[in-house]
Amino acid sequence: MGPVILFFSGAGKGELAVNDYKIGFIILNDWRVQVVAKEKNWAGNYTYNALEYLYPENVEQVQEIVVRNGKLRVLGSRHSFNGIADSHASLVSLQKMNRVLELDKVNNRVKVEGGIRYGDLGEYLHQEGYALHNLASLPHITIAGAIATSTHGSGDRNGNLATAVYALEIVKADGTIAVFTRDDEDGKFHGAVVGLGALGVVTAITLDIQPSFEISQYVYDLLPLAQVENNFDAIYSSAYSVSLFTDWKGSSINQVWQKRLVQEGSAGDVQAEFYGASLAEAKRHPVPEQTAENCSEQFGVPGPWHERLPHFRMDFTPSAGEELQTEYFVAREHAYEAICAISELGEQISPLLFISEIRTIAADRLWLSPSYKQDTVGFHFTWKPDWEAVKQVLPLIEAKLEKFNARPHWGKVFTMPAERIQSLFEKLPEFRELMLECDPDGKFRNDFINEYVMAK
């Protein structure tokens, strides 16, 4: 592997910790490090092709890097499962740009650097008496990476994580800084937020915040599928955030996870039965055979939003090399039909699957969001690490969901052809124009962007 550029000096050998991943290296001279082997994403299924890694500490260093490099991409917390963040030249990591820049208590906003993780920001905001509206399953992911790929969370009234963005500061291909805000009259802000890393380096993000709140979480076992058909809206509106976990076997959903908003003065009233599902008698992990010690607290114990909305605790580092992930989004109106369609593939899906999760996401106006102009239901698949087998079943699922115009998650594995994906995002032509404004020569484009975003 080629040299890695770091903003430090010294000489010798050792290990470099990169977002909990340790890289063996040899320091050649000031700011230059030779990595022993090519690096992988957190799940271990994708190997990056980068020749060098760069770790700026401030905006000025980002600008310098962008100006002097012909090709580069930005790497977040490595929680994507495909080549969306890859580069055959340089990869920029913002892990050293992870600070809170400003807390605006007048307008209820917080400005942060792009490399900060949700778990760290959540702890800061909670201590200050504030909260974000939503969080993903894992609090370990970086904010810039999550919004760039439209990563979501759950809740009938909760838009994906990117809907909290009020403003972005992006270092464009020429090294200048573009600022996009929700107040812009040209509408380009809605194209810039879910930007797939194709517009430049997102160095600062301003997010809407709200007063801190508490959540209590309950888990129910074995929800009859017939109840989902007849009571879909009631089930998903029963709590602030609801997830259904299934292995697509039999006629029942394995688990229902309810994350309830704790109202002032309310007691933890809970029913032993929920639409035919039984209250869990022990703490659950979404994957039945795995230990639940690393999951967020259950049994209705109230806790701060940032410790309950994720499924997993921040002090737990997700294991690497153990799974693949896929996700498709359909309009909410087709939810039960889509469940039935996928169920028809249960015998093919189940042997390859750890677990599947079904969540609701509110509509938004972000051009490349799968929830653009439609309330959606996300069908998430956590696969065993057998890509050869998984890539055989993905086309079957995609064929079943085609009539519902299912859109894939940008950061996960899929086999849909580029032409089909491009047809599903009506604002893609406008996004290409925005790309050309920010990056006319394609400095930030890679194989993924060229295949799935650029017109053929």
Buried (B, 14 or more C-beta within 10 A) or exposed (E): BEBBBBBEEEEEEEEBEBBEBEBEBEBEEEBBBBBEEEBBBBBBBBEBBBBBBBBBBBBEBBBBBBEEBEBBBBBBBBBBBBBBBBBEBBBBBBBBBBBBBEBEEEEBBBBBBBBBBBBBBBBBBBEBEBBBBBBBBBBBBBBBBBBBBBBBBBBBEBBBBBBBBBBBBBBBBBBEBBEBEBEEEEEBBBBBBBBBBBBBBBBBBBBBBEEBBBBBBBBBBBBBBEBBEEBBEEBBBBBBBBBBBBBBEBEBBBBBBBBBBBEEEEEEEBEEEBBBBEBBEEBBBBBBEBEBEBBBBBBBEBBBBBBBBBBBBBEBBBEBEBBBBBBBBBBBEBBBBBBEBBBEBBEBBBEBBBBBBBBBBBBBBBBBBBBBEBBBBBBBBBBBBEBEEBBEBBEBBBEBBEEBBBBBBBBBBBBBEBEBBBEBBEBBEBBBEBBEBBBEEBBBBBEBBEBBBBEE
